[in-house]
Amino acid sequence: MSIAFIGLGIMGSRMAANLLKNKVDLTVFNRSPEAVKELGSKGAKTANSAIEAAKEADIVFSMLSAPDVVSEVFFGGNKVLASMKSGAIWVDCTTVNPSFSQQAYREAKKYNVQFIDAPVAGTKPVAENAELVFITGGEKSLVDQVEPYLLYMGNKVLHVGETGKGSSFKMLVNLLLAQSMVAFSETVLLGEKMGLDKEFLLDTIPNLPVIAPFVKAKAEMIRNNDYDTQFPLELMYKDLHLAAVTAYENNQSLFQGNIAKELFGFASQNGYERMDFAAIYQFLEGKKS
Ligand SMILES: NC(=O)c1ccc[n+]([C@@H]2O[C@H](COP(=O)([O-])OP(=O)(O)OC[C@H]3O[C@@H](n4cnc5c(N)ncnc54)[C@H](OP(=O)(O)O)[C@@H]3O)[C@@H](O)[C@H]2O)c1
């Protein structure tokens, strides 16, 4: 099997590196050439365009930032889909909205390309350690065909249902993640204002049953005032925007989700866009270092 990987950012570069560790015949492409060179030095074949990477591939993975970028690369200006082999499989790991995944499926079908939405749960170190969970939507038999490759990059495949259901579930996860981070940040900040010791709050709150378990790791970022980017804040803003669009499409109100969206948006527009999304604490604190 010949495999292509398009999009070598924080996540994609680590996922592609794990395919290489498993001796996969891999061709890579990324808009910025440094990431391509780096993967090339690890043994990947390198391409000068997304089309060149994808045209001979049996499976094409994409891990791009957002739906508009995926559409531009695959069926907009770059027309990767039109250059792919008939019968090849496109696995989009980008976090997108479910109606976009359905559109991608329809576009792929025009070129006899098969499509799976396969966003991931897990962040930078999890991707590095090949411990991602792939949340898939599409025909189960198709997911079974690509599963060995998914398991080179992760340790679990959660098949949710037909096309778009992987993206649907991933969106719910990030909606909770964003709101939990805001709730934790505001709680700690109010505690501090009331004169409670910050270290006490950071040690104690993450162990309470009322809190989401992931905040333990984020509490360390706040403690050390070090927001080394695992999940860029601007992409959390993007995910909340996609959740809002999806809520509209489904005629479901999303009061708190939209407040969180505007908060992450405002932070993103004020210099926090490439910090980890946990930096929403620092933004709310109003003391950027
Ligand atoms: N980081 C996480 O913890 C995490 C976890 C789960 C899911 N995700 C999702 O995974 C996806 C990738 O996230 P990431 O953290 O790897 O983001 P990232 O580091 O910002 O990487 C984004 C990728 O998209 C490419 N890209 C952006 N705009 C482009 C354009 N106009 N044309 C062509 N390529 C473009 C970037 O290319 P350049 O290198 O040239 O900029 C890069 O390869 C996102 O959908 C994100 O929501 C992220």
The ligand as an SDF file (V2000), in Angstrom:
LIG
                    3D

 48 52  0  0  0  0  0  0  0  0999 V2000
   -3.1690   20.0280   18.5480 N   0  0  0  0  0  0  0  0  0  0  0  0
   -4.0680   19.2340   19.1360 C   0  0  0  0  0  0  0  0  0  0  0  0
   -3.9930   18.9440   20.3510 O   0  0  0  0  0  0  0  0  0  0  0  0
   -5.2240   18.6410   18.3640 C   0  0  0  0  0  0  0  0  0  0  0  0
   -5.9040   17.5660   18.9410 C   0  0  0  0  0  0  0  0  0  0  0  0
   -6.9670   16.9820   18.2510 C   0  0  0  0  0  0  0  0  0  0  0  0
   -7.3440   17.4890   17.0120 C   0  0  0  0  0  0  0  0  0  0  0  0
   -6.6870   18.5730   16.4900 N   0  0  0  0  0  0  0  0  0  0  0  0
   -7.1270   19.0510   15.1680 C   0  0  0  0  0  0  0  0  0  0  0  0
   -6.1830   18.5740   14.2260 O   0  0  0  0  0  0  0  0  0  0  0  0
   -6.0330   19.5060   13.1480 C   0  0  0  0  0  0  0  0  0  0  0  0
   -4.5550   19.9410   13.0640 C   0  0  0  0  0  0  0  0  0  0  0  0
   -4.2020   20.5160   14.3010 O   0  0  0  0  0  0  0  0  0  0  0  0
   -2.6910   20.9380   14.6600 P   0  0  0  0  0  0  0  0  0  0  0  0
   -2.6650   21.1530   16.1280 O   0  0  0  0  0  0  0  0  0  0  0  0
   -1.7490   19.9960   14.0350 O   0  0  0  0  0  0  0  0  0  0  0  0
   -2.6490   22.3640   13.9360 O   0  0  0  0  0  0  0  0  0  0  0  0
   -1.4250   23.1580   13.3090 P   0  0  0  0  0  0  0  0  0  0  0  0
   -0.1550   22.8220   13.9850 O   0  0  0  0  0  0  0  0  0  0  0  0
   -1.8650   24.5670   13.2540 O   0  0  0  0  0  0  0  0  0  0  0  0
   -1.3510   22.5580   11.8140 O   0  0  0  0  0  0  0  0  0  0  0  0
   -2.2790   22.9280   10.8260 C   0  0  0  0  0  0  0  0  0  0  0  0
   -1.9040   22.3150    9.4980 C   0  0  0  0  0  0  0  0  0  0  0  0
   -2.7620   22.8710    8.4790 O   0  0  0  0  0  0  0  0  0  0  0  0
   -1.9160   23.4840    7.4770 C   0  0  0  0  0  0  0  0  0  0  0  0
   -2.5710   24.6580    6.9180 N   0  0  0  0  0  0  0  0  0  0  0  0
   -3.1350   25.6950    7.5910 C   0  0  0  0  0  0  0  0  0  0  0  0
   -3.6360   26.6120    6.7320 N   0  0  0  0  0  0  0  0  0  0  0  0
   -3.3510   26.1460    5.4920 C   0  0  0  0  0  0  0  0  0  0  0  0
   -3.6120   26.6310    4.1690 C   0  0  0  0  0  0  0  0  0  0  0  0
   -4.2750   27.7760    3.9750 N   0  0  0  0  0  0  0  0  0  0  0  0
   -3.1970   25.8850    3.1230 N   0  0  0  0  0  0  0  0  0  0  0  0
   -2.5560   24.7130    3.3140 C   0  0  0  0  0  0  0  0  0  0  0  0
   -2.2740   24.1930    4.5340 N   0  0  0  0  0  0  0  0  0  0  0  0
   -2.6760   24.9090    5.6100 C   0  0  0  0  0  0  0  0  0  0  0  0
   -0.6530   23.8660    8.2060 C   0  0  0  0  0  0  0  0  0  0  0  0
    0.3790   24.0930    7.2800 O   0  0  0  0  0  0  0  0  0  0  0  0
    1.6320   25.0320    7.6920 P   0  0  0  0  0  0  0  0  0  0  0  0
    2.5550   24.1590    8.4700 O   0  0  0  0  0  0  0  0  0  0  0  0
    2.1690   25.4790    6.4070 O   0  0  0  0  0  0  0  0  0  0  0  0
    1.0780   26.1670    8.5230 O   0  0  0  0  0  0  0  0  0  0  0  0
   -0.4620   22.6220    9.0580 C   0  0  0  0  0  0  0  0  0  0  0  0
    0.0080   21.5470    8.3000 O   0  0  0  0  0  0  0  0  0  0  0  0
   -6.9860   20.6730   13.4640 C   0  0  0  0  0  0  0  0  0  0  0  0
   -8.2040   20.4630   12.8080 O   0  0  0  0  0  0  0  0  0  0  0  0
   -7.1750   20.5620   14.9830 C   0  0  0  0  0  0  0  0  0  0  0  0
   -8.4060   21.1240   15.3930 O   0  0  0  0  0  0  0  0  0  0  0  0
   -5.6200   19.1520   17.1280 C   0  0  0  0  0  0  0  0  0  0  0  0
  1  2  1  0
  2  3  2  0
  2  4  1  0
  4  5  1  0
  4 48  2  0
  5  6  2  0
  6  7  1  0
  7  8  2  0
  8  9  1  0
  8 48  1  0
  9 10  1  0
  9 46  1  0
 10 11  1  0
 11 12  1  0
 11 44  1  0
 12 13  1  0
 13 14  1  0
 14 15  2  0
 14 16  1  0
 14 17  1  0
 17 18  1  0
 18 19  2  0
 18 20  1  0
 18 21  1  0
 21 22  1  0
 22 23  1  0
 23 24  1  0
 23 42  1  0
 24 25  1  0
 25 26  1  0
 25 36  1  0
 26 27  1  0
 26 35  1  0
 27 28  2  0
 28 29  1  0
 29 30  1  0
 29 35  2  0
 30 31  1  0
 30 32  2  0
 32 33  1  0
 33 34  2  0
 34 35  1  0
 36 37  1  0
 36 42  1  0
 37 38  1  0
 38 39  2  0
 38 40  1  0
 38 41  1  0
 42 43  1  0
 44 45  1  0
 44 46  1  0
 46 47  1  0
M  CHG  2   8   1  16  -1
M  END
$$$$
